[in-house]
Amino acid sequence: MASSIGIMDSAYFVGRSEILSWINSTLHLNLSKVEESCSGAVQCQLMDAVHPGMVSMHKVNFDAKSEYEMIQNYKVLQDVFNKLKITKHIEVSKLVKGRPLDNLEFMQWMKWYCDSINGGVLHNYNASERREACKGGKEASKKFAASQSSAKNSVATSRSQTSQNARRNEATASINSANQSAKASRPSSSNGAAVYDEQVIHGLQYGYEFLLFRTSDLMIRIPMQITELKLSIDSLEKERDFYFAKLRDIEILCQSHEIQDSNVVRAIKKILYAGEDDASVVVEAQAMVSMAAQKEGKTTTEGISANMETQKRKNIQNLDVDAVGISTLSPRQRISGVSDVHCSGSPLMTY
């Protein structure tokens, strides 16, 4: 029964102010933060309060500062759990670190357990007297007594100021009552569905913002900003990895021996390896590409002109060779050549 509650049980939705008030009133302490109970001494005395005589109070150290001393307190607490056959797991390594959320959850469970024993009613338990057997227990009791005296003085001061602020409080009360009446006059939803506006509770606790949706048999705890931030971070990381992989592929391609000396590749490398504050890099890269394009166009034009000149020279040489060949033929060879053309069916010979 001691460890049968789940993480979604209503016991884990008790606020830290309520937990602190319960600890201080039960044990006559003046804790201001829940994580001040990380030493384990508070838990030991709470078990002593609900199970008198089960805890060896002389082994409990209220002045524990180091983790080693705190672990000794948790060993005493674990012995008590074993005697009572409580199967609740104590995460000592997390609690001794003084983390607020871990200590809050454990103290929420402690409150639930103590309330389940005799309805949380303590019969004639003198917390200060029982604490005197502990190391540092007297100092803790003295701090509580000092805080009580200062609290009484502050109450007396506040009573003297109450009469001066009476009219202001009355005006504020009238405004609040008007606001509450306006809220009460709001109609329910048009489709007849239940309105849960008053049952949606916003909470901010140790940096965790959440919503509590309460229904008759279900309570849901939804982290809001944390979930949104995690999704946003995951999306940004995927986008970063995608573009980094693209840039890496371009860099590997530019390092190929066939193209690494070209001006275009040099311009790409200049952009890739530029610093954050170098704003002129893109302009210089564009200039390099333009110069390379102009040089390539000039080379192409020169190549075309050279080819045309070479072809022209070949044509002139062929004509000269034909003329020389005709002049060296004998009259009979010339006539034979003409007859060959005639026999071949050439349209040039019509006689």
ABEGO torsion letter per residue (X at the ends): XAAABBAABAAAABBAAAAAAAAAAAAGBBBABAAAAAAGAAAAAAAAAABBGABBAAABBAABABAAAAAAAAAAAAAAAAAAGBABBBBAAAAAAGBAAAAAAAAAAAAAAAAABGGGBBBGBBAAAAAAABBGAAAAAAAAAAAAAAAAAAAAAAAAAAAAAAAAAAAAAAAAAAAAAAAAABBBBAAGBBBAAAABBBBBBGGBBBBBBBBAABBBBBBAAAAAAAAAAAAAAAAAAAAAAAAAAAAAAAABAAAAABAAAAAAAAAAABBAABAAAAAAAAAAAAAAAAAAAAAAAAAAAAAAAAAAAAAAAAAAAAAAAAAABBAAAAAAAAAAAAAAGBAABAX
